Amino acid sequence: MYAHITGYGEHVVLDAHHHRRYPSVKLLPPTRRMATKRAKKTDVDVVSASSAELRKAVEAIAIQPKSGKITLLTRKLFNVLLAVAQQADDSGDTYRALLSDIVANSAFDSNDTALVKEHLRRMVSVQVEWSTGTSSQKPGRKWGISTLIADAEILEDPATRRVWVEFSFAPKIKKKLLDPVQYARLSLQFQSQLRSSAGLALYEICVRYLTNPSHLTMREPWEWWRPILSGTPDTEAGDEAKREYKYFKRDYLRPAIAEVNAVTNIFVELIEHREGRRVAEIQFRVTERKQPMLALDEHPNVFDSTLVDRMVKLGIPLKEAQTLYADSEENRIRAALQMTEQRMRSTTLPPVRSAPALFKDALKKGYAPPVESVDTLPSGMPAAKAVAAQPDDLKARLLSEFSAFRRKEAKVLYEEQGDAEREVARESFESEVLPTMGSHLRDDWRKRGLDSKLAETAFFDWLAQKTWGEPTDGDLLSFTLNQSRAA
């Protein structure tokens, strides 16, 4: 059995900036079998998606779509296929990867395989322009056009029943992609932690300048950055009013910076260059940190199809759920799912009339919890303090602010309950928690109840934990991203 994918259509620009040669590197030892050449019938251990580093040509980093949308999953899959091909031997033009390294359910006819097919179609149809120049006019520039991959097939081995993805690159760009002279070293492990296309695009650009003496990225008009981070061509960016810098900063820059700073080994600071009061150009300062602030649960595959399963459980048809997953940012899907599922579990609010409608409305609006008094995290910190701070210090601050936010949510939940439910909650607090508190707080609770600020804080901390459990690093990341948009 096999599926063959080829075609053309969407159009993007690949651009390189401020060329710099980096020393060649070797991938970390692989932990799984992932790819072989088609010409070689024996399996060759090549790359582990969780431990590998990718040498990504500078021309292939800043992808500017001209029609169609470049999604997070398209970027991730392209990077994994590049890593596969770079580690295969150089005889032949076709490369192969085990489908099980890309999706969890790798049966030929599985729903997960349908997701891979959709993104392979996009990669075969995406036309890319690659250039060796920036937006500035410099001599010696080159220009070319090709697709991200030339073709792709999905094949099932009749003997082993294992399913493979086979693919190739356009001849003109193959050498530049697989044996680049100028490149950035990208960690596929950190890629697996990033959950937005803007975050991954920013990480790819900034990590290249980590070893640059200035630690500064290229300086470009902010309009140049918009399609790169949004993954959306300017012609499809919506109404003109929404194409102002303040909206770009709110919707893409702040969340991307917050995400990169939270889950990768680099710290990124935005630098704005003004002409009068107007921001004309932007660039980024990049510094290294020894370890990420947050460690998310690592998903071993490129595609997290559990999100599709959760949408289907809400009543969304499978095909529609797959389309929503393919076209939306993972972090937004997670936030909308969490909001919808919590709303459906509520016993104090009116029943949800349509869970699919509620979810799709939340996803369309980019649902974010309302945050009023919490400061921007941690990308809003002064640069000198943020760079000097240890990840543990930043995480402690983040936990403190997340706890304050959850106390507000718990208070809203408490106030929506009836008198009987409130009494049960207070009695549970008195029996479970109050005996472990200091005498001053116990006396305060008995005398003033929730009118005591100290007792109120302790009570709603307890109620929040009782309702939602201990916060995970994934919760903290979602809070950080939503916070950045609300700032």
C-alpha positions in Angstrom: 0.0 0.0 0.0 1.2 3.5 -0.7 0.1 7.1 -1.1 1.9 9.5 -3.4 1.8 13.2 -3.0 3.0 15.8 -5.4 1.8 19.2 -6.7 2.3 22.9 -6.3 0.4 26.0 -5.1 1.2 28.0 -2.0 4.1 30.4 -2.2 6.6 31.5 0.4 10.0 33.3 0.5 13.1 32.0 2.2 15.6 34.6 3.1 19.1 34.6 4.6 20.6 37.3 6.8 24.1 38.5 7.8 25.9 35.4 6.7 28.2 33.8 9.2 30.0 30.4 9.0 29.5 28.1 12.0 31.6 25.1 12.9 30.2 21.8 11.8 28.5 19.7 14.5 27.5 16.1 14.9 24.1 15.0 16.0 23.7 13.5 19.5 23.5 9.7 19.5 20.1 8.6 18.3 17.8 6.6 20.5 15.5 5.2 17.9 15.5 4.1 14.3 14.1 6.8 12.2 15.3 7.0 8.6 17.1 5.3 5.7 17.7 5.9 2.1 15.2 4.2 -0.3 18.2 2.8 -2.3 19.4 1.1 0.8 17.1 -1.8 1.8 18.7 -2.2 5.2 17.6 0.1 8.0 20.2 2.6 9.2 19.9 4.4 12.5 19.8 8.0 11.7 18.2 10.5 14.1 16.0 10.8 17.1 13.4 13.5 17.1 13.9 14.1 20.8 17.7 14.3 20.9 18.9 15.5 17.5 20.2 18.8 16.3 19.5 20.1 12.8 21.9 22.1 10.7 19.4 24.4 9.0 20.6 26.5 6.1 20.2 30.2 6.7 18.2 30.5 3.5 15.6 28.2 4.9 15.0 29.9 8.3 13.0 33.1 7.7 10.1 31.8 5.7 7.8 34.5 4.3 4.5 33.1 2.9 3.2 34.8 -0.2 0.0 32.8 -0.5 -1.3 30.1 1.9 -0.4 29.7 5.5 2.8 28.2 7.1 1.7 26.5 10.3 3.6 25.2 13.3 3.2 21.6 12.1 4.5 22.4 8.7 7.6 24.0 10.2 8.1 21.1 12.6 7.6 18.4 10.0 10.0 20.1 7.5 12.7 20.3 10.2 12.3 16.6 11.1 12.5 15.6 7.4 15.6 17.8 7.0 17.3 16.1 10.0 16.4 12.7 8.6 17.9 13.5 5.2 21.0 15.1 6.6 21.9 12.0 8.5 21.2 9.5 5.7 24.1 8.5 3.4 24.4 10.6 0.3 23.7 8.0 -2.4 20.4 8.4 -4.1 17.8 11.2 -4.0 15.0 9.7 -1.9 14.9 9.5 1.9 12.6 7.6 4.3 11.4 8.0 7.8 9.3 5.7 10.0 5.8 7.1 10.3 5.8 6.1 14.0 8.4 8.8 14.6 6.0 11.4 13.3 2.6 10.3 14.7 1.5 8.0 17.5 -0.9 5.8 15.6 1.1 4.9 12.5 -1.2 2.4 10.9 -1.6 3.1 7.2 -5.3 4.0 7.4 -5.3 5.6 10.8 -6.6 9.1 11.5 -3.1 10.2 12.6 -1.8 9.2 9.2 -4.4 11.4 7.5 -2.8 14.4 9.4 0.6 13.6 8.0 -0.8 13.3 4.5 -2.4 16.7 4.8 0.9 18.4 5.8 2.9 16.5 3.2 0.4 17.9 0.6 1.1 21.4 1.9 4.8 20.9 1.8 4.7 19.6 -1.8 2.5 22.5 -2.8 4.4 25.3 -1.0 6.6 27.2 -3.4 9.6 28.8 -1.7 11.8 31.6 -2.9 15.2 31.5 -1.3 17.7 34.4 -1.4 21.1 35.1 -0.1 20.3 38.7 0.6 18.3 40.5 3.3 15.8 43.3 2.6 18.8 45.6 2.2 20.3 46.1 -1.3 23.7 44.3 -1.3 25.8 43.0 -4.2 26.2 39.3 -4.9 22.7 38.3 -4.1 21.1 35.1 -5.5 17.5 34.1 -5.9 15.8 30.8 -6.6 12.4 29.1 -6.3 11.4 25.5 -5.5 9.0 23.6 -3.2 9.7 22.6 0.4 9.9 19.0 -0.8 9.6 17.7 -4.3 7.4 14.7 -3.7 6.3 12.3 -0.9 5.0 8.7 -0.5 3.6 6.8 2.4 4.3 3.0 2.1 3.5 0.0 4.2 6.1 -2.8 4.3 4.1 -6.0 3.6 6.4 -8.1 5.7 6.8 -6.0 8.8 3.6 -3.9 8.4 5.7 -0.9 9.4 4.8 2.3 7.5 7.4 4.6 6.0 7.3 8.2 4.7 9.5 8.6 1.6 10.4 12.0 0.3 12.8 14.0 -1.8 14.0 17.6 -2.4 14.2 19.6 -5.5 17.7 19.1 -7.1 18.5 22.8 -7.1 18.0 23.3 -3.4 18.9 19.8 -2.1 22.6 20.5 -1.6 22.0 23.8 0.1 19.5 22.2 2.5 21.4 19.0 3.2 25.0 20.2 3.3 24.7 23.9 4.2 27.8 26.1 4.4 26.1 28.7 6.5 23.5 27.4 9.0 21.9 27.6 12.4 22.1 24.7 14.8 18.5 23.9 16.0 17.6 21.5 18.8 14.7 19.3 17.8 14.1 18.7 21.5 13.4 22.4 22.0 11.3 22.4 18.8 9.1 19.7 20.4 8.5 22.1 23.4 7.4 25.0 21.3 3.6 25.2 20.6 3.2 28.2 18.3 4.5 28.9 14.8 5.7 32.3 15.8 7.6 30.9 18.7 9.4 28.3 16.5 10.1 30.9 13.8 11.6 33.3 16.4 13.7 30.5 18.0 15.1 29.4 14.6 16.2 33.0 13.8 17.5 33.9 17.2 19.5 30.8 17.9 21.7 31.5 14.9 23.0 34.7 16.6 23.8 33.0 19.9 27.5 32.8 19.1 27.6 36.1 17.3 29.9 38.5 19.3 27.2 41.2 19.3 24.4 38.7 20.2 22.1 40.9 18.0 19.9 39.6 15.2 19.5 41.5 11.9 17.6 44.8 12.2 14.7 45.0 9.8 11.4 47.0 9.4 8.8 45.5 11.6 6.6 44.9 8.6 9.3 42.5 7.3 9.0 40.4 10.5 5.2 40.2 10.4 4.6 37.5 7.8 7.6 35.5 9.1 6.3 35.2 12.6 2.6 35.1 11.8 3.0 32.5 9.0 0.3 34.5 7.1 0.9 36.6 3.9 0.2 40.3 4.2 -2.4 39.9 1.6 -4.4 37.6 4.0 -3.6 39.5 7.2 -7.1 40.8 7.8 -8.3 44.4 7.9 -5.8 47.3 7.6 -6.5 48.5 11.2 -5.3 45.1 12.6 -2.0 45.4 10.6 -0.6 48.1 12.9 2.6 47.4 15.0 0.7 47.4 18.3 -1.4 44.4 17.2 1.6 42.6 15.7 3.4 43.1 19.0 0.4 41.9 21.1 -0.6 38.9 19.0 2.8 37.6 17.9 5.9 39.3 19.3 5.1 39.1 23.0 3.7 35.5 23.0 6.6 34.3 20.9 9.3 35.9 23.1 7.6 34.6 26.2 7.4 31.1 24.8 11.0 31.0 23.6 12.2 32.4 27.0 10.2 29.8 28.9 11.0 26.5 27.2 14.3 26.9 25.3 18.0 27.5 26.3 18.1 31.0 24.9 16.8 34.3 26.3 15.4 36.8 23.7 14.9 40.6 24.3 13.0 42.8 21.8 14.8 46.0 20.7 12.6 48.6 19.1 14.1 51.4 16.9 12.0 54.4 16.5 11.6 57.2 14.0 10.0 59.9 16.2 7.2 58.1 18.2 6.8 55.4 15.6 8.5 52.0 15.8 10.2 51.6 12.4 12.5 48.7 12.9 13.0 45.9 15.3 15.7 43.3 16.2 16.5 41.0 19.1 19.3 40.5 21.6 20.0 36.8 22.2 21.8 35.3 25.3 22.2 31.8 26.5 20.8 30.2 29.6 22.0 27.0 31.1 18.5 25.4 31.3 15.0 26.2 30.3 12.6 27.8 32.9 9.9 25.3 32.2 10.1 21.6 31.2 6.9 20.5 29.4 5.9 16.9 29.1 7.8 15.8 26.0 5.6 14.6 23.2 7.6 12.0 21.2 5.9 12.8 17.9 5.6 15.9 15.6 1.8 15.6 15.8 -0.2 15.5 19.1 -3.3 13.8 17.9 -4.7 13.7 21.4 -5.9 17.2 20.7 -8.0 16.0 17.8 -9.4 13.2 20.0 -10.5 15.8 22.6 -12.2 17.9 19.9 -14.1 14.8 18.7 -15.3 14.1 22.2 -16.8 17.6 22.2 -18.9 16.6 19.3 -16.8 18.0 16.4 -16.7 15.7 13.3 -13.4 14.1 12.8 -12.6 15.7 9.5 -13.4 19.1 10.8 -11.3 18.5 14.0 -8.4 17.5 11.8 -8.7 20.7 9.8 -8.9 22.8 12.9 -5.8 21.1 14.2 -3.9 21.6 11.0 -4.8 25.3 10.7 -4.5 26.4 14.3 -1.7 26.9 16.8 -1.5 24.1 19.4 -1.4 26.5 22.4 -4.6 28.1 21.2 -6.3 24.8 20.8 -5.2 23.7 24.3 -6.5 26.9 25.8 -9.8 26.7 24.0 -10.2 23.0 24.9 -9.4 23.7 28.6 -11.9 26.5 28.8 -14.7 24.5 27.1 -14.1 21.3 29.1 -14.0 23.3 32.4 -17.2 25.1 31.4 -18.9 21.8 30.6 -17.9 20.3 34.0 -19.4 23.3 35.9 -22.4 22.3 38.1 -23.2 25.9 39.0 -23.6 27.5 35.6 -26.3 26.8 33.0 -25.7 23.7 30.8 -23.7 24.3 27.6 -26.0 24.3 24.7 -23.4 23.5 22.1 -19.9 22.4 23.1 -18.6 22.5 19.5 -19.9 26.1 19.0 -18.4 27.2 22.4 -15.0 25.7 21.5 -14.8 27.1 18.0 -15.8 30.6 19.2 -13.1 30.4 21.9 -10.5 29.2 19.3 -11.5 31.9 16.8 -11.2 34.7 19.4 -7.9 33.3 20.8 -9.4 32.7 24.2 -7.2 34.0 27.0 -8.1 34.3 30.7 -8.9 37.9 31.7 -5.8 39.2 33.5 -5.9 42.7 35.1 -3.3 43.2 37.7 -0.6 40.8 36.8 2.5 42.2 35.1 3.9 40.9 31.9 5.9 37.6 32.3 8.9 37.1 32.0 9.6 38.8 28.7 8.4 42.1 30.3 11.2 42.0 32.9 14.0 44.5 32.5 16.6 42.9 30.3 19.5 43.1 32.7 17.5 41.6 35.5 16.0 38.9 33.3 19.3 37.7 31.9 20.9 37.6 35.3 18.0 35.8 36.9 18.2 32.0 37.2 15.4 29.9 35.7 14.4 28.8 39.2 13.9 32.5 40.2 11.8 33.2 37.1 9.7 30.1 37.7 9.2 31.1 41.3 7.9 34.5 40.2 5.7 32.9 37.5 4.2 30.5 40.1 3.5 33.3 42.4 1.7 35.3 39.7 -0.1 32.2 38.4 -1.3 31.5 42.0 -2.7 35.0 42.2 -4.6 34.5 39.0 -6.0 31.2 40.1 -7.1 32.7 43.4 -9.2 35.2 41.4 -10.7 32.4 39.3 -11.4 30.3 42.4 -13.1 33.3 44.0 -15.3 33.8 41.0 -16.2 30.1 41.1 -17.0 30.3 44.8 -19.2 33.4 44.4 -21.2 31.6 41.6 -22.2 28.8 44.0 -25.2 28.6 46.2 -25.2 29.1 50.0 -25.1 25.3 50.7 -22.1 24.7 48.4 -20.2 27.6 50.0 -20.9 26.2 53.4 -19.5 22.8 52.4 -16.4 24.4 51.0 -15.8 26.4 54.2 -16.3 23.3 56.3 -13.9 21.3 54.2 -11.3 24.0 54.5 -11.7 24.1 58.2 -11.3 20.3 58.6 -8.6 19.7 56.0 -6.4 22.8 56.1 -7.0 25.1 59.0 -5.5 22.7 61.7 -2.1 22.9 59.8 -2.1 26.7 59.8 -0.5 29.0 62.3 -2.4 30.1 65.3 -2.7 33.7 64.1 -4.4 32.6 60.8 -6.7 30.2 62.7 -7.8 33.0 65.0 -8.2 35.3 62.1 -10.4 32.8 60.3 -12.6 32.2 63.3 -13.1 35.9 64.0 -13.4 37.4 60.5 -13.7 34.5 58.0 -13.1 35.6 54.4 -13.0 39.3 55.5 -9.5 38.6 56.7 -7.1 39.1 53.8 -4.7 36.4 55.1 -7.5 33.9 55.6 -9.0 34.7 52.2 -5.7 34.1 50.5 -5.3 30.7 52.2 -8.8 29.7 51.5 -8.8 30.5 47.8 -5.3 28.9 47.3 -6.8 25.7 48.8 -10.0 26.0 46.6 -7.9 26.5 43.5 -5.8 23.5 44.2 -8.9 21.4 45.1 -10.5 22.4 41.8 -7.7 22.3 39.3 -4.8 20.5 41.0 -1.2 21.4 41.2 -0.2 23.6 38.2 1.9 21.9 35.6 4.6 23.5 33.5 2.2 23.3 30.6 -0.3 25.4 32.6 2.4 27.9 33.4 3.3 28.2 29.7 -0.3 28.7 28.6 -0.7 31.3 31.3 2.5 33.1 30.1 1.4 33.1 26.5 -2.1 34.3 27.3 -0.7 36.9 29.6 1.6 38.2 26.9 -1.4 38.7 24.6 -3.4 40.4 27.3 -0.6 42.8 28.2 
